[in-house]
Amino acid sequence: MAAKIDNKILQLNMLDQELKKLEQGAMEIEKHLYELQLTQNALEDLRSKGNSEVMIPLAGGIFVKGKIEDASKVLVHVGNKILAKKSIGDAKKILEKQMDKMMDNKKIVEEDLNSIVREMTALEEQVRKSQGSHSHAHKCECSDEECKDDCDDKECDCGHRH
């Protein structure tokens, strides 16, 4: 019986590790969605800033002044370190597709999280019941040897009331 409990506890630990990985993945997806939304907002703002001076962020709070000469086109990373000139509308469509894909990924991760939580809850209940029926405070008076070692005031596996 102790081996079964140990196996269930091991399963719980493994599920807990998987749960943590999925939670981390969910946070990364949320972060990516937030960044895509910021980019979408920036594209919308860009439409109104044609021929204007802007502060271009370099890194770590360092900026350089720049001038937007043509606000109708942007360069979009299309993969493999390749940039393509796109209209703001086309760039927004690309962002929307990326956001849709991220939302699909988010749903999958949430379903996986819920599944693991349900599985962990069931295992925890099994462990609790197993430990509850086999780690009792005092010995009973019945003739079942296993029961004598493992029961308390409640009804145990042998069916006797103690």
C-alpha atoms as one frame of an Amber mdcrd trajectory, in Angstrom:
protein
   0.000   0.000   0.000   2.862   2.383   0.814   4.330   1.777  -2.650   1.054
   2.854  -4.258   1.036   6.033  -2.194   4.680   6.700  -3.039   3.891   6.197
  -6.730   0.968   8.640  -6.517   3.141  11.183  -4.712   5.781  10.789  -7.422
   3.094  11.350 -10.069   1.946  14.455  -8.177   5.487  15.834  -8.137   5.883
  15.225 -11.860   2.524  16.865 -12.580   3.491  19.799 -10.380   6.669  20.312
 -12.415   4.673  20.134 -15.640   2.149  22.582 -14.194   4.916  25.058 -13.398
   6.289  24.792 -16.943   2.838  25.386 -18.401   2.274  28.363 -16.084   5.588
  29.815 -17.265   4.521  29.237 -20.869   1.188  30.944 -20.181   3.015  33.967
 -18.771   5.245  34.102 -21.867   2.178  33.987 -24.107   0.569  36.829 -22.109
   3.761  38.853 -22.399   3.923  38.255 -26.136   0.251  39.215 -26.549   0.884
  42.423 -24.606   3.864  43.274 -26.834   1.813  42.615 -29.969  -0.925  44.899
 -28.651   1.645  47.631 -27.949   2.995  47.237 -31.471  -0.508  47.456 -32.901
  -1.091  50.664 -30.920   2.242  52.060 -32.120   1.266  51.376 -35.732  -1.984
  53.244 -35.203  -0.114  56.184 -33.670   2.340  56.141 -36.552  -0.386  57.036
 -39.049  -0.771  60.439 -37.405   2.961  61.158 -37.129   3.987  61.502 -40.745
   6.860  63.955 -41.274   7.375  64.463 -37.564  10.293  64.205 -35.182  10.262
  61.228 -32.772  12.443  59.685 -30.091  13.703  56.285 -31.183  14.542  53.914
 -28.323  17.899  52.176 -28.635  18.084  50.254 -25.361  18.200  50.724 -21.600
  16.500  54.122 -21.598  18.736  55.525 -24.355  17.024  57.315 -27.229  18.006
  59.097 -30.415  16.037  61.765 -32.234  14.739  60.782 -35.620  12.356  61.990
 -38.252   9.595  59.959 -39.853   9.674  60.717 -43.532   7.149  58.161 -44.772
   4.608  56.930 -42.226   2.658  54.911 -44.785   5.112  51.986 -44.924   6.922
  49.984 -42.261   9.534  47.250 -42.379   8.243  43.912 -41.109  10.417  40.990
 -40.091   9.184  38.092 -42.232  11.692  35.506 -41.019  15.297  34.506 -41.545
  16.501  38.061 -40.834  14.536  39.335 -43.837  12.582  42.604 -43.692   9.775
  43.445 -46.097   8.201  46.836 -46.715   4.507  46.697 -45.842   1.686  49.169
 -45.500   0.483  49.860 -41.974  -2.739  48.010 -42.793  -0.828  44.939 -43.960
   1.437  45.089 -40.907  -1.631  45.234 -38.653  -3.072  42.187 -40.432   0.174
  40.315 -39.781  -0.022  41.312 -36.118  -3.655  40.183 -35.926  -2.696  36.765
 -37.318   0.100  36.516 -34.751  -2.319  37.515 -31.989  -4.876  34.939 -33.174
  -2.171  32.257 -33.110  -1.108  33.343 -29.624  -4.734  33.243 -28.436  -5.066
  29.696 -29.827  -1.860  28.731 -28.003  -3.193  30.362 -24.848  -6.404  28.290
 -25.048  -4.409  25.084 -25.507  -2.170  25.906 -22.537  -5.200  26.783 -20.381
  -6.863  23.471 -21.303  -3.650  21.623 -20.441  -3.400  23.511 -17.147  -6.986
  22.646 -16.247  -6.428  19.007 -17.161  -3.333  18.782 -14.973  -5.078  20.506
 -12.072  -7.968  18.007 -12.323  -5.534  15.104 -12.447  -3.579  16.459  -9.484
  -6.774  16.992  -7.496  -7.836  13.386  -8.126  -4.402  12.065  -7.146  -4.307
  14.231  -4.025  -7.724  12.884  -3.030  -6.526   9.315  -3.563  -3.404   9.936
  -1.479  -5.431  11.662   1.240  -7.894   8.781   1.384  -5.098   6.213   1.390
  -3.206   7.995   4.124  -6.400   8.696   6.047  -7.453   5.045   6.113  -4.000
   3.709   6.938  -2.438   6.143   9.333  -4.845   6.047  12.251  -4.193   7.070
  15.808  -5.020   3.869  17.730  -5.473   0.130  17.275  -8.849  -1.547  16.931
 -10.170  -4.711  18.509 -11.230  -6.599  15.372  -9.526  -9.741  14.079  -8.325
  -8.310  10.757  -4.533  -7.897  11.190  -4.141  -5.075   8.662  -7.063  -3.237
  10.219  -5.629  -3.634  13.747  -2.584  -1.709  12.667  -4.329   1.010  10.720
  -7.657   2.233  12.062  -9.182   4.891  14.296 -12.660   5.986  15.329 -13.953
   5.843  11.764 -15.083   2.974   9.597 -12.026   1.383   7.990 -11.431  -0.835
   4.962 -12.490  -3.980   6.837 -15.973  -2.509   7.241 -15.920  -2.457  11.036
 -16.941   0.618  12.963 -14.294   1.583  15.527
